[in-house]
Each structure stands twice: as C-alpha cells, then as structure tokens.
C-alpha cells in the first residue's frame, strides 16, 4: 500500500516595498554663448564704420573712444558722483511709488467700492502723455529734486498698481472658500491666501515698474539738473562729446539690467515653492 505524498505549498512571497525613483541631479544651465554673437558683431561693425570714416566722431564716437571716456570719467570721480545722485533719486522715487501703488492696488482689489472709486482715476492718469506732465511738475514742485523724484514715483507706480490689483482680483475663489471653511478671519485670509496668491503678479509689476522708473529718471534729469547722469549727458551734449553721452546711456542701461536681475533673484527665492508643484 503506497502512502500518498502531500504537496507542500510554497510560502507566500511578500511584495517588496516600492522604491522611490532616483532623483536625477539638476544640471546647471550654462550661459548660451550664441546670444552674444549679434551684440559682438554690432560692436565690431560700429568700430569698423568709425575707423573707416563712414561714422564720424561728431555723430557717434567709436567703441574704443567710449571706453576711454568711461575710464577717464571714472578716474576723475565724475561718473561715480553722477551714478550716486541718480541712484538716490531712483530709490526715493521707487519707495514713494511703491507705497502709493500698494495702498491703491490693495484698496481697489479687496473692495468693490474701492475699485469703483480708485480704479477709474488711476486709469485716466495712466493714459496721460508722460512728457506732458513735466511742465505741471515744474510749476508745482519747482526745479529742484522734487519733480525728478515725483516723475520716477509716478512712472513706477502705474505698472505696480495694475499688477497688484490684477493679482488680488485673480485669487482662486476655491482657496478663499477653503479658508472660510477652516475658520480663517478676514485678516487671516488676506495675509495667508490673498497676498501670497497675488505675489507672482506683484513681482512682475515690480520688474515692469523699475524699467519705467529709469526711463522716467532720464526725462526728469533733463529738467535743470545740476548733478546726476542726466546732467553728465547734457553737459557732454553741449560740448559735442558723443563718447560721454554714450557712456551715460550705457550706465543707465546697466543700472536697469542690474535692478531687474535683483528682482529676478528675489522672485526665484520668494516663489521657489512653484518648482515643487
């Protein structure tokens, strides 16, 4: 009589816990050198036109002359003094314009009556010709520092106001509803929901406003300026020093790029949470 054999079942296999996907290291983006081809080519073409006599010095100085003039102005201290005066005017104007734009933008964005009372006059002023306000500013503030700072503040405030107002109005209603369900007060909803939601748009307005602020300074420093980059340019114009005129314009452009780079750095740090979504 044969003894039946019992089949022994294999022990159940336990599934291995899922492993997290390996995080690929982020590569640092290298600067795109191809973007420098056209600027360098334009400089070489400019130098060639000046050296061949096609572009005379009384019309536009050569790049080497401009560089030499910049070195001379920096050595005598004129460029540094003009830089400091213009930078102070922009900082004062930006601070004043930021206060005005934030107060008006928050008021119009949070309140329906605020939008009715604030937004129409701001939109009317925004459409006025910028240069047309210079005579009025001279009458109101004189020919000292006040009209220059006021022009910078006015030019800076409009882009910032528009973006603050739009950022608050575009806050996701579902976020506000969730905050209400969680029992947030009106102040807590403003601080923890509305203002963070409006931050990206506000930083865009800050970048746009700084660009307009430097343009406003160029206009303002044409009004009886006794110091600053505008005075340096006007003085060079009277003596037909196109090399110094170009130096002043290059410094204006460099300051604009520098302030924009600072805002972009703040934007990357303040909005780093967007990269994790």
C-alpha positions as CSV (number, residue, x, y, z in Angstrom):
1,X,0.0,0.0,0.0
2,X,1.5,3.3,-1.1
3,X,1.5,6.3,1.2
4,X,0.2,9.3,-0.6
5,X,2.6,12.3,-0.7
6,X,1.3,15.6,0.4
7,X,2.2,18.6,-1.7
8,X,3.8,21.3,0.4
9,X,2.7,24.8,-0.7
10,X,5.4,27.3,-1.2
11,X,5.4,30.1,1.4
12,X,3.7,33.3,0.1
13,X,6.0,35.8,-1.4
14,X,5.8,39.2,0.2
15,X,5.9,42.1,-2.2
16,X,8.9,44.3,-1.9
17,X,8.0,47.9,-0.9
18,X,8.1,50.2,-3.8
19,X,11.3,52.1,-4.0
20,X,11.3,55.9,-4.6
21,X,12.5,56.8,-8.1
22,X,16.1,58.0,-8.1
23,X,16.2,61.8,-8.2
24,X,18.2,62.9,-11.1
25,X,20.6,65.7,-10.3
26,X,19.7,69.0,-11.9
27,X,22.2,70.2,-14.4
28,X,23.3,73.8,-14.1
29,X,22.4,75.7,-17.1
30,X,25.4,77.0,-19.0
31,X,25.2,80.5,-20.5
32,X,24.1,80.5,-24.1
33,X,27.1,82.0,-25.8
34,X,25.3,82.1,-29.1
35,X,23.3,85.1,-27.8
36,X,26.5,87.2,-27.8
37,X,27.1,86.8,-31.5
38,X,24.9,89.7,-32.6
39,X,26.0,92.2,-29.9
40,X,29.7,91.5,-30.5
41,X,29.0,91.7,-34.3
42,X,27.3,95.1,-33.9
43,X,30.3,96.4,-31.8
44,X,32.7,95.2,-34.5
45,X,30.6,96.8,-37.2
46,X,30.4,100.0,-35.2
47,X,34.2,100.1,-34.7
48,X,34.8,99.4,-38.4
49,X,32.4,102.2,-39.5
50,X,34.2,104.6,-37.2
51,X,37.7,103.6,-38.2
52,X,36.9,103.8,-42.0
53,X,35.4,107.3,-41.6
54,X,31.8,106.3,-42.5
55,X,30.7,107.2,-39.0
56,X,32.3,110.5,-37.9
57,X,33.2,111.2,-34.3
58,X,30.9,114.3,-34.1
59,X,27.9,112.0,-34.9
60,X,28.9,108.9,-32.8
61,X,32.2,108.1,-31.2
62,X,33.8,104.7,-31.7
63,X,33.6,102.0,-29.0
64,X,37.3,102.5,-28.2
65,X,36.7,106.2,-27.7
66,X,33.7,105.4,-25.5
67,X,35.7,103.0,-23.4
68,X,38.5,105.6,-23.0
69,X,35.9,108.3,-22.0
70,X,34.4,105.9,-19.4
71,X,37.9,105.3,-17.9
72,X,38.6,109.0,-17.7
73,X,35.2,109.8,-16.1
74,X,35.7,107.1,-13.6
75,X,39.2,108.2,-12.8
76,X,38.2,111.8,-12.1
77,X,35.2,110.7,-10.0
78,X,32.6,112.4,-12.2
79,X,31.0,109.1,-13.2
80,X,30.8,107.8,-9.6
81,X,29.2,111.1,-8.3
82,X,26.7,111.1,-11.1
83,X,25.9,107.4,-10.5
84,X,25.3,108.0,-6.8
85,X,23.0,111.0,-7.4
86,X,20.9,109.2,-10.0
87,X,20.6,106.1,-7.9
88,X,19.4,108.1,-4.9
89,X,16.7,109.7,-7.0
90,X,15.5,106.4,-8.3
91,X,15.5,104.8,-4.8
92,X,13.4,107.7,-3.4
93,X,11.0,107.6,-6.3
94,X,10.6,103.9,-6.2
95,X,9.9,103.9,-2.4
96,X,7.3,106.6,-2.8
97,X,5.7,105.0,-5.8
98,X,5.6,101.6,-4.1
99,X,3.7,103.0,-1.1
100,X,1.2,104.7,-3.4
101,X,0.8,101.7,-5.7
102,X,0.4,99.1,-2.9
103,X,-2.1,101.2,-1.0
104,X,-4.3,101.9,-4.1
105,X,-3.9,98.4,-5.5
106,X,-4.9,96.6,-2.3
107,X,-7.8,99.0,-1.7
108,X,-9.1,98.6,-5.2
109,X,-8.5,94.8,-5.2
110,X,-10.2,94.0,-1.9
111,X,-13.2,96.3,-2.0
112,X,-15.8,96.7,-4.7
113,X,-16.3,100.3,-3.7
114,X,-12.6,100.7,-3.7
115,X,-12.4,99.6,-7.3
116,X,-15.2,101.9,-8.2
117,X,-13.6,104.9,-6.6
118,X,-9.9,104.3,-7.2
119,X,-9.5,102.4,-10.5
120,X,-11.1,104.9,-12.9
121,X,-9.0,107.9,-11.8
122,X,-5.8,105.8,-11.9
123,X,-6.7,104.5,-15.4
124,X,-7.3,108.1,-16.6
125,X,-3.9,109.3,-15.2
126,X,-2.2,106.3,-16.7
127,X,-3.2,107.3,-20.2
128,X,-1.9,110.9,-20.0
129,X,1.3,111.7,-22.0
130,X,4.2,111.3,-19.7
131,X,6.2,114.2,-21.0
132,X,3.1,116.5,-20.8
133,X,3.3,116.3,-17.0
134,X,6.7,117.8,-16.8
135,X,5.6,121.5,-17.1
136,X,3.0,120.9,-14.4
137,X,5.5,119.3,-12.1
138,X,7.9,122.2,-12.6
139,X,5.1,124.6,-11.6
140,X,4.1,122.5,-8.6
141,X,7.4,121.4,-7.3
142,X,10.0,123.8,-8.7
143,X,13.2,122.8,-10.5
144,X,14.9,121.1,-7.6
145,X,14.9,117.4,-6.7
146,X,11.1,117.1,-6.1
147,X,9.9,117.0,-9.8
148,X,12.6,114.4,-10.6
149,X,11.6,112.1,-7.7
150,X,7.9,112.7,-8.4
151,X,8.3,111.7,-12.1
152,X,10.1,108.5,-11.0
153,X,7.4,107.7,-8.5
154,X,4.6,108.3,-11.0
155,X,6.3,106.1,-13.7
156,X,6.9,103.3,-11.2
157,X,3.5,103.3,-9.5
158,X,1.3,102.6,-12.5
159,X,2.7,99.1,-13.5
160,X,2.9,98.0,-9.9
161,X,-0.7,99.2,-9.2
162,X,-2.1,97.3,-12.2
163,X,-0.4,94.1,-11.3
164,X,-1.2,94.2,-7.6
165,X,-4.9,94.9,-8.5
166,X,-5.0,92.1,-11.1
167,X,-3.2,89.7,-8.8
168,X,-5.7,90.2,-5.9
169,X,-8.7,90.0,-8.3
170,X,-7.4,86.8,-9.8
171,X,-7.2,84.9,-6.5
172,X,-8.7,81.5,-6.8
173,X,-12.2,81.5,-5.3
174,X,-11.8,77.9,-4.2
175,X,-8.8,79.0,-2.0
176,X,-11.0,81.6,-0.4
177,X,-13.8,79.1,0.1
178,X,-11.4,76.6,1.8
179,X,-10.1,79.4,4.0
180,X,-13.6,80.2,5.1
181,X,-14.4,76.6,5.9
182,X,-11.2,76.4,8.0
183,X,-12.5,79.4,10.0
184,X,-10.0,82.0,8.8
185,X,-10.9,85.5,9.7
186,X,-10.9,88.2,7.0
187,X,-7.5,89.4,8.1
188,X,-6.1,85.8,8.1
189,X,-7.5,85.2,4.6
190,X,-5.8,88.4,3.4
191,X,-2.4,87.5,4.9
192,X,-2.3,83.8,4.2
193,X,-4.3,83.5,1.0
194,X,-4.9,86.7,-1.0
195,X,-1.5,88.3,-0.7
196,X,0.6,85.1,-1.4
197,X,-1.6,84.5,-4.4
198,X,-1.0,88.0,-5.7
199,X,2.8,87.8,-5.1
200,X,3.8,86.5,-8.5
201,X,1.8,89.2,-10.3
202,X,3.2,91.8,-7.9
203,X,6.8,90.9,-8.7
204,X,6.0,91.2,-12.4
205,X,4.7,94.7,-11.7
206,X,7.9,95.4,-9.8
207,X,10.1,94.5,-12.7
208,X,8.0,96.5,-15.2
209,X,7.9,99.5,-12.8
210,X,11.6,99.6,-12.3
211,X,12.1,99.7,-16.1
212,X,9.7,102.6,-16.4
213,X,11.4,104.3,-13.4
214,X,14.7,104.5,-15.2
215,X,13.0,105.9,-18.2
216,X,11.3,108.5,-16.0
217,X,14.6,109.4,-14.5
218,X,16.1,110.2,-17.9
219,X,13.2,112.6,-18.5
220,X,13.4,114.1,-15.1
221,X,17.1,114.7,-15.2
222,X,16.7,116.9,-18.3
223,X,15.0,119.5,-16.1
224,X,17.7,121.8,-14.9
225,X,19.8,119.0,-13.3
226,X,23.0,120.1,-11.6
227,X,24.2,116.6,-10.9
228,X,23.5,113.0,-12.0
229,X,23.8,111.1,-15.2
230,X,21.3,113.3,-17.0
231,X,23.5,116.4,-16.1
232,X,26.6,114.5,-17.4
233,X,24.8,113.7,-20.7
234,X,23.5,117.3,-21.1
235,X,27.0,118.7,-20.4
236,X,28.6,116.3,-22.9
237,X,26.0,117.3,-25.5
238,X,26.8,121.0,-25.2
239,X,30.5,120.2,-26.0
240,X,29.6,117.6,-28.7
241,X,31.2,114.8,-26.6
242,X,29.3,111.9,-28.1
243,X,31.6,109.5,-26.3
244,X,30.5,110.7,-22.9
245,X,26.8,110.8,-24.0
246,X,27.1,107.1,-24.9
247,X,28.8,106.4,-21.5
248,X,25.9,107.9,-19.7
249,X,23.4,105.9,-21.7
250,X,25.3,102.7,-21.1
251,X,25.3,103.3,-17.4
252,X,21.6,103.9,-17.5
253,X,21.1,100.6,-19.3
254,X,23.5,98.7,-16.9
255,X,21.6,100.1,-13.9
256,X,18.3,99.0,-15.4
257,X,19.6,95.5,-16.0
258,X,21.1,95.3,-12.5
259,X,17.9,96.2,-10.8
260,X,16.0,93.7,-13.0
261,X,18.4,91.0,-12.0
262,X,17.9,91.8,-8.3
263,X,14.2,91.5,-8.7
264,X,14.5,88.2,-10.6
265,X,16.7,86.8,-7.8
266,X,14.1,87.8,-5.2
267,X,11.4,86.3,-7.4
268,X,13.2,82.9,-7.6
269,X,13.6,82.8,-3.8
270,X,10.1,84.1,-3.0
271,X,8.4,81.8,-5.5
272,X,10.6,78.7,-5.1
273,X,7.5,76.7,-4.0
274,X,6.3,76.8,-7.6
275,X,9.1,74.5,-8.6
276,X,7.8,71.8,-6.2
277,X,4.3,71.6,-7.7
